[in-house]
Amino acid sequence: MIFTMSEEHQMIQKMVRDFAKHEVEPTAKERDEEERFDRDLFTKMAELGLTGIPWPEKYGGIGSDYLAYVVAVEELSKVCASTGVTLSAHTSLACWPVYTFGTEEQKQEYLKPMARGGKIGAYGLTEPGSGSDAGGMKTTAVKNGNEYILNGTKIFITNGGIADYYIVFAALEPDKKHKGTTAFIVEKDFAGFSVGKKEKKLGIRSSPTTEIIFEDCRVPLKNRLGEEGEGFKIAMMTLDGGRNGIAAQAVGIAQGAFEAATAYAKERKQFGRPIAEQQGISFKLADMATAIEASRLLTYQAAWLESEGMPYGKASAMSKLYAGDAAMKVTTEAVQIFGGYGYTKDYPVERYMRDAKITQIYEGTQEIQRIVISRMVMQS
Ligand code: CAA
C-alpha cells in the first residue's frame, strides 16, 4: 500500500497534466465530434517519453514503472478519455506482451519502435462470436513451412487502423481449446491482413475501434509470440495489467467530470446562493470525491504491486471493477449537477458520461471482473 508518490512520479504527473491541458484538451471536443484520431498528438506524447513509460531505455522506454504509466493515463483521460485509451492499449495490450514474452529480437524489432512512439500497437482477441468467452475464438492458424497462415476476423480493436503492429490470438490446435491457442505479432503490411469496419461509438469517439481481418494472412514463424499453445495464458496475463490501465482511464474521466461539476456548482446560483452550498448538491460532491479517491487508491496499488513484481491480477480486476462503476456514477451525477446544461454539448460532462460507459465493458465486462475476483478470492 502506498500513500505518497515519489519525486519522479510527481514530476511525470505534472508534465502530463501540463501537456494534457495545453495540447490535448483544446481539441478534445472537436475530435470527439469528428471521430478523429490525431497522430501528431501521439507523436508529441512520444517526444515526452509517454509511449514507453515502463520499459527500459534499451527497449526505447524511459525506464520508469507502472505507477507512472497509470498516472499518465489518468491525467490524459481527465481531459480526453480517447487519448487515455490510445496510450493504455498501446502500452498494456501491445508493448507489455512483447516485453514479457518476446525474444530479444522481437523486443528490438517491435517493442523498441512502439516504446519510442514511431509505431503504434494494438491487441486482437475479441471476435463476433467470442467476447467474454475469449477461449471460444474461431480465428485459426495453420503452420505452413516458414509461416503460419491466419484466417478469421477480430472485432472491437482499440487502435484498429492506426496501429502498425497487432498482438493477435488464434487457434493453432482448435481441439485443445485454451491450450491450442497461440499468439502472434502481425504487421499491418503483412499479406492477407486488412482493416475492416470502423465502429461508430457512443463514447471514446476519437479512439478508432475497428475490425481486423485475416484472409490467408502470412505470418513468419519468427513472429510467433511465446510458445505454441501459450496464447491463451498470454492473452489473460496481458489483460491482467491492461485492466488497471482502464481503471486509470476511469479515474481520469471521473476526476475530469468532478472538477467541472464542482466549478459549476460553486458558480451557479439558485434560490439566492451557489448550488454547491445546498445539501442536495454538496452531498453529491462528497460522494463523488470519495468514490474517486477509493478508485485511485485501488488503481495505484495495483500498479505498485506490478512494479514491485508482486501478484496484481486480483488488484487489477478490483480496480477496474470499482473505478469503472465509480466513473459511470460520478459522470452521471456531474450531468445531474449541471442540470439541463449538462445534457447539452456546450459543457464537457455529457462527453465524460458517454466515455465512462466503456470502462464497464472493455477489457472484460464488470461481470467478468467479478468472475476473476471471485475465483481468486476462493483460491486464497
Ligand atoms: N493468468 C495466467 N493464466 C490464466 C489467467 C491469468 N490471468 N486466467 C486464466 N488463465 C489460464 C488458466 O490457468 C487455465 O490454464 P490451464 O488450462 O493450464 O489450466 C486457462 O487459462 C483457462 O482458464 P479458465 O478455465 O479460467 O478459462 P475460462 O474459459 O473459464 O475464461 C475468463 C476465463 C476470465 C472468463 C476469460 O475468458 C476472460 O477474461 N474473458 C474476458 C475477455 C476479455 O477481457 N476481453 C476483452 C478483450 S480486449 C478489449 O476489450 C478491446 C480493447 O482493445 C481494449
Residues whose N, C-alpha, C, O or C-beta is under 5 A from the ligand:
A	BS01	CAA	Y123 L125 T126 G131 S132 D133 A134 G135 F156 I157 T158 H178 K233 M236 M237 L239 D240 G313 Y362 E363 G364 I368
